[in-house]
Amino acid sequence: MSAAFSPSSSSASSASPASPAASSGPPAAGIPLPPAPAVRRRTRTLHLAASIDGPDPYEAAAYVELARLAEGGALDFVTVDDCGPDCGPPEGPGPGGAGTRPGPLDILAAVVPATGRIGLVPTVTAGTAGAGGAADARRIAAAVGALDRAGGGRAGWTLRPAPGPAGPDEARWRAAEAVAVAVAREWGAAAGPGAPRNVPVTAVDATEPGARGLAARHADIAFVRAANPGRAGLIRDELRALATGAGRDPDRLLVLADLCVDLGGGELGPEPGVEITLAPDGAGRVLFGGGPVDLAELIAEWQQEGAVDGFRIRPVEPRRDLERFVNGTAALLQHRGLFRSFHPGATLREHLGLHRPPPRP
């Protein structure tokens, strides 16, 4: 189904009503009580990130340019998705044939020397069952740990369950969770020159209900796709409650809205707002179409309502939309004091305000 969301559509409904005059007794009969104020969730520092997928055909320089553009806007991190069997080695075409590109770890390894502050978060497919899961965990821990060392503590990874014959299911998420636990233990046990500098950040796409338990127990970042701030806030509340139930501090889990953005239409586009296309299981995309100012208004509204802790944008046209986001949307949010204008530290955990997690038993 599809729907539209205007940046100002819920502003009226979120306003708190005026308080009634003080009274020493109950209200007189027949006088209705005023409605309860709207629930306002506690907000935190706004976090912004960007996907830099999309340059085609693959050119390392294009990814470097996008990462440096995002770094110039003080974004927390950039992401690159796993292209699966279509990925090839960095030096040439791989098993996918013509049109293949390196995997996300190789792409971001090439970005490291050209950047100095921005976080680098590749998507890694994992979740092999049985003995293969241990090998999967060692492979991931070594590869992401190497990226973290090269970047001086700027790495993370987004865990994606291995594909199956049907859509994601509980068994696949359980297998992925086992890998997440094993990876964390690998990093916790590592010492010396081979250890990651600063335990890489773990992210999970928690849009699907089956992923939320894993995200609440193990993730530092949960990505969610939601049609409006009310829905996003409900998912964030659920994740925080699950994290608390798992014995975690819920403030150690950041919930970021995952939003495709098309900033090519200007501020007066025919249908500004968010266009939603969702499958029954919650998969799909949330697309914003409008201008940089429109998008800044939407981000400010969602953040002020406490619906999310930030946004990961996916530019429809990578170079155009990321440039307009950085120099338009992010700059406006910085001008309003809603987003910082510099990176607060040298590592991704410092950008996100997340301390190193305690070692796992």
C-alpha positions as CSV (number, residue, x, y, z in Angstrom):
1,M,0.0,0.0,0.0
2,S,1.1,3.6,-0.3
3,A,0.6,6.7,1.8
4,A,2.0,10.1,2.1
5,F,3.4,11.9,5.1
6,S,3.8,15.7,5.2
7,P,6.5,17.1,7.5
8,S,3.9,19.3,9.2
9,S,1.0,16.8,9.2
10,S,1.2,15.8,12.9
11,S,2.3,19.1,14.4
12,A,-1.2,20.1,15.4
13,S,-2.0,16.8,17.0
14,S,1.2,16.7,19.0
15,A,0.7,20.1,20.6
16,S,-0.1,19.9,24.3
17,P,-3.4,21.4,25.4
18,A,-3.6,24.3,27.8
19,S,-3.6,23.3,31.5
20,P,-6.9,23.8,33.4
21,A,-7.0,26.4,36.1
22,A,-6.0,25.1,39.6
23,S,-8.9,23.9,41.7
24,S,-9.2,22.8,45.3
25,G,-11.9,20.2,44.5
26,P,-13.2,18.0,41.7
27,P,-14.6,19.6,38.5
28,A,-18.2,20.5,38.6
29,A,-20.7,18.0,37.1
30,G,-21.1,18.3,33.4
31,I,-17.8,20.0,32.8
32,P,-15.6,17.7,30.8
33,L,-12.0,17.2,31.7
34,P,-9.4,18.4,29.2
35,P,-7.6,15.7,27.2
36,A,-4.3,14.3,28.6
37,P,-1.2,15.9,27.1
38,A,0.4,14.0,24.2
39,V,3.1,11.6,25.3
40,R,6.5,13.2,24.7
41,R,9.4,10.7,24.7
42,R,12.8,11.8,25.9
43,T,15.0,12.9,23.1
44,R,18.8,12.6,22.8
45,T,21.5,13.9,20.6
46,L,20.5,13.6,16.9
47,H,22.5,11.1,14.9
48,L,22.7,11.2,11.1
49,A,24.2,8.6,8.7
50,A,24.1,7.8,5.0
51,S,24.2,4.9,2.7
52,I,26.8,5.4,-0.1
53,D,25.6,2.5,-2.2
54,G,24.8,3.1,-5.8
55,P,27.7,4.3,-7.9
56,D,27.5,2.2,-11.1
57,P,29.6,1.0,-12.7
58,Y,31.9,0.5,-9.7
59,E,34.6,3.1,-9.2
60,A,36.5,3.3,-6.0
61,A,36.9,7.1,-6.4
62,A,33.1,7.5,-6.4
63,Y,32.7,5.8,-3.0
64,V,35.6,7.8,-1.6
65,E,34.0,11.0,-2.8
66,L,30.7,10.2,-1.2
67,A,32.3,9.2,2.1
68,R,34.3,12.4,2.2
69,L,31.2,14.4,1.5
70,A,29.4,12.8,4.4
71,E,32.4,13.3,6.6
72,G,32.4,17.0,5.7
73,G,28.8,17.3,7.0
74,A,29.8,15.7,10.3
75,L,27.6,12.6,9.7
76,D,28.2,9.8,12.2
77,F,28.9,7.1,9.7
78,V,28.3,5.8,6.2
79,T,27.1,2.3,5.2
80,V,27.6,0.0,2.3
81,D,25.2,-3.0,1.7
82,D,26.2,-6.6,0.9
83,C,25.7,-7.3,-2.7
84,G,25.8,-11.1,-2.2
85,P,26.8,-13.2,-5.1
86,D,27.1,-10.1,-7.3
87,C,30.2,-9.0,-5.4
88,G,33.6,-9.7,-6.8
89,P,37.2,-9.2,-5.6
90,P,38.5,-5.6,-5.5
91,E,40.9,-6.2,-8.4
92,G,38.3,-7.3,-11.0
93,P,35.0,-9.1,-11.8
94,G,34.0,-12.0,-9.5
95,P,31.6,-14.9,-9.7
96,G,28.7,-12.6,-10.5
97,G,30.2,-11.8,-13.9
98,A,30.0,-8.4,-15.6
99,G,28.9,-5.5,-13.5
100,T,30.2,-7.0,-10.2
101,R,31.7,-4.8,-7.6
102,P,33.9,-5.5,-4.5
103,G,32.1,-6.4,-1.3
104,P,31.3,-3.8,1.3
105,L,34.4,-4.6,3.5
106,D,36.7,-4.1,0.5
107,I,35.0,-0.9,-0.6
108,L,35.3,0.7,2.9
109,A,38.9,-0.5,3.3
110,A,39.6,1.7,0.2
111,V,37.8,4.6,1.9
112,V,39.8,4.4,5.1
113,P,42.9,6.2,4.0
114,A,40.9,9.0,2.4
115,T,38.9,9.8,5.6
116,G,39.8,10.6,9.2
117,R,36.7,10.8,11.3
118,I,33.6,9.3,9.8
119,G,32.4,5.8,10.8
120,L,32.5,3.0,8.3
121,V,29.7,0.3,8.6
122,P,29.5,-2.5,6.0
123,T,26.7,-5.0,5.9
124,V,27.8,-8.5,6.5
125,T,25.6,-11.6,5.7
126,A,25.9,-14.2,8.5
127,G,24.0,-16.9,10.1
128,T,25.3,-20.2,9.0
129,A,24.1,-23.0,11.3
130,G,26.2,-25.6,13.1
131,A,30.0,-25.7,12.9
132,G,29.9,-23.3,10.0
133,G,28.7,-20.6,12.3
134,A,31.9,-20.6,14.3
135,A,33.9,-20.2,11.1
136,D,31.5,-17.5,10.0
137,A,32.1,-15.7,13.3
138,R,35.9,-15.9,13.1
139,R,35.8,-14.6,9.5
140,I,33.6,-11.7,10.4
141,A,35.5,-10.8,13.6
142,A,38.8,-10.8,11.7
143,A,37.5,-8.8,8.7
144,V,35.6,-6.1,10.7
145,G,38.4,-6.0,13.3
146,A,40.9,-5.3,10.5
147,L,38.8,-2.5,9.2
148,D,38.5,-1.1,12.7
149,R,42.3,-1.1,13.3
150,A,42.9,0.5,9.9
151,G,40.4,3.2,10.7
152,G,41.5,3.9,14.2
153,G,38.3,2.6,15.9
154,R,35.8,3.8,13.2
155,A,34.3,0.5,12.1
156,G,31.0,-1.2,12.7
157,W,29.0,-3.9,10.9
158,T,25.4,-4.4,10.1
159,L,24.3,-8.0,10.6
160,R,22.1,-9.5,8.0
161,P,20.8,-13.1,8.3
162,A,21.8,-15.6,5.6
163,P,19.2,-15.9,2.8
164,G,16.9,-18.9,2.9
165,P,14.2,-20.4,0.6
166,A,11.6,-18.0,1.9
167,G,11.6,-14.7,3.8
168,P,13.5,-14.2,7.1
169,D,12.2,-16.5,9.8
170,E,12.9,-17.2,13.5
171,A,15.4,-20.0,12.7
172,R,17.5,-17.7,10.5
173,W,17.4,-14.9,13.1
174,R,18.5,-17.4,15.8
175,A,21.4,-18.5,13.7
176,A,22.3,-14.9,13.1
177,E,22.2,-14.2,16.8
178,A,24.5,-17.1,17.5
179,V,27.0,-15.5,15.1
180,A,26.6,-12.1,16.7
181,V,27.4,-13.6,20.2
182,A,30.4,-15.5,18.8
183,V,31.7,-12.4,17.1
184,A,31.5,-10.4,20.3
185,R,33.3,-13.1,22.2
186,E,36.1,-13.2,19.5
187,W,36.6,-9.4,20.0
188,G,36.4,-9.7,23.8
189,A,39.0,-12.5,23.8
190,A,41.4,-10.7,21.4
191,A,44.5,-9.0,22.7
192,G,47.6,-7.6,21.3
193,P,48.2,-6.2,17.8
194,G,45.5,-8.3,16.3
195,A,42.7,-7.0,18.5
196,P,40.3,-4.3,17.3
197,R,41.0,-0.9,18.8
198,N,37.5,-0.2,20.1
199,V,35.0,-3.1,19.7
200,P,33.2,-2.3,16.4
201,V,29.6,-1.1,16.6
202,T,26.9,-3.7,15.8
203,A,23.8,-2.7,13.8
204,V,20.7,-4.7,12.9
205,D,17.7,-3.9,10.7
206,A,14.9,-4.3,13.2
207,T,12.0,-3.4,10.9
208,E,11.0,-7.0,10.9
209,P,9.4,-8.1,14.3
210,G,11.6,-11.3,14.3
211,A,14.8,-9.2,14.4
212,R,13.9,-7.0,17.3
213,G,14.9,-9.5,20.0
214,L,18.3,-9.8,18.5
215,A,18.7,-6.1,18.1
216,A,17.6,-5.5,21.7
217,R,20.0,-8.0,23.1
218,H,23.1,-7.3,21.0
219,A,22.9,-4.3,18.7
220,D,24.2,-0.8,19.3
221,I,22.1,0.5,16.4
222,A,18.7,-0.6,15.2
223,F,17.5,0.6,11.8
224,V,13.7,0.7,11.3
225,R,11.5,1.6,8.4
226,A,8.3,3.3,9.5
227,A,5.6,5.4,7.8
228,N,5.2,8.1,10.5
229,P,6.7,9.2,13.8
230,G,4.0,7.4,15.8
231,R,4.8,4.1,14.3
232,A,8.6,4.7,14.6
233,G,8.1,5.6,18.3
234,L,6.2,2.5,19.0
235,I,9.0,0.3,17.6
236,R,11.6,2.3,19.5
237,D,9.6,1.8,22.7
238,E,9.4,-1.9,22.0
239,L,13.1,-2.2,21.4
240,R,14.0,-0.2,24.6
241,A,11.6,-2.4,26.6
242,L,13.2,-5.6,25.2
243,A,16.6,-4.2,25.9
244,T,15.7,-3.5,29.5
245,G,14.2,-7.0,29.8
246,A,17.5,-8.4,28.6
247,G,19.4,-6.6,31.3
248,R,20.7,-3.8,29.1
249,D,20.7,-0.1,29.6
250,P,18.2,1.0,26.8
251,D,20.2,4.2,26.3
252,R,22.9,2.0,24.8
253,L,20.6,1.1,21.9
254,L,20.1,3.9,19.2
255,V,17.1,3.6,16.9
256,L,17.6,5.2,13.5
257,A,14.9,5.6,10.9
258,D,15.9,4.2,7.5
259,L,14.7,6.7,4.8
260,C,15.2,6.8,1.1
261,V,15.5,10.4,-0.1
262,D,14.9,12.0,-3.4
263,L,15.9,15.6,-3.2
264,G,15.6,16.3,-6.9
265,G,12.2,18.0,-6.9
266,G,12.9,21.1,-4.9
267,E,10.9,22.5,-2.0
268,L,7.7,22.9,-4.1
269,G,7.5,19.4,-5.6
270,P,4.0,18.2,-6.5
271,E,3.8,15.7,-3.6
272,P,6.3,16.6,-0.9
273,G,6.4,14.2,2.0
274,V,7.0,10.5,2.5
275,E,5.7,7.9,0.1
276,I,5.3,4.5,1.7
277,T,5.4,1.1,0.0
278,L,5.3,-1.7,2.5
279,A,4.9,-5.4,2.1
280,P,2.8,-7.4,4.6
281,D,5.9,-8.5,6.6
282,G,7.1,-4.9,7.0
283,A,9.8,-5.1,4.3
284,G,9.8,-2.3,1.7
285,R,11.0,1.2,1.6
286,V,10.1,4.6,3.0
287,L,10.7,7.3,0.4
288,F,10.9,11.0,1.0
289,G,10.4,13.3,-2.0
290,G,10.9,17.0,-1.5
291,G,13.6,19.5,-0.8
292,P,16.4,19.8,1.8
293,V,14.3,22.2,3.9
294,D,11.3,19.9,3.8
295,L,13.5,17.0,5.0
296,A,15.0,19.1,7.8
297,E,11.5,19.8,9.0
298,L,10.6,16.1,9.0
299,I,13.8,15.1,10.8
300,A,13.4,17.8,13.4
301,E,9.8,16.8,14.1
302,W,10.5,13.1,14.5
303,Q,13.5,13.8,16.7
304,Q,11.6,16.3,18.9
305,E,8.8,13.8,19.4
306,G,11.3,11.3,20.5
307,A,10.3,8.9,17.8
308,V,13.8,8.0,16.8
309,D,17.4,8.8,17.8
310,G,18.3,9.7,14.2
311,F,18.2,8.9,10.6
312,R,20.1,6.8,8.1
313,I,19.4,8.3,4.6
314,R,19.6,6.3,1.4
315,P,20.0,8.8,-1.5
316,V,18.1,7.9,-4.7
317,E,20.7,9.7,-6.8
318,P,23.9,9.2,-4.6
319,R,26.0,12.3,-5.6
320,R,23.1,14.7,-6.0
321,D,21.0,13.8,-3.0
322,L,23.9,13.4,-0.6
323,E,25.3,16.8,-1.5
324,R,21.9,18.4,-1.0
325,F,21.4,16.5,2.3
326,V,24.8,17.6,3.6
327,N,24.8,21.2,2.4
328,G,21.1,21.8,2.8
329,T,19.4,19.5,5.3
330,A,22.2,18.9,7.7
331,A,23.5,22.4,7.5
332,L,20.0,23.7,8.4
333,L,19.8,21.3,11.4
334,Q,23.2,22.5,12.5
335,H,22.1,26.2,12.2
336,R,19.1,25.4,14.4
337,G,21.3,23.7,17.0
338,L,19.7,20.3,16.4
339,F,22.8,18.6,14.9
340,R,26.5,19.1,15.7
341,S,28.9,20.7,13.2
342,F,31.9,18.5,14.1
343,H,32.8,15.0,15.1
344,P,33.0,14.8,18.9
345,G,35.8,12.2,18.9
346,A,38.1,10.0,16.9
347,T,36.0,6.7,17.0
348,L,32.6,5.7,15.9
349,R,31.6,4.9,19.5
350,E,32.6,8.4,20.5
351,H,30.4,9.9,17.8
352,L,27.5,7.8,19.0
353,G,28.0,8.4,22.7
354,L,28.4,4.7,23.3
355,H,31.1,3.4,25.6
356,R,32.9,0.1,25.0
357,P,30.6,-2.7,26.0
358,P,31.5,-5.0,28.9
359,P,33.1,-8.3,28.0
360,R,30.8,-11.3,27.5
361,P,31.2,-14.3,29.8
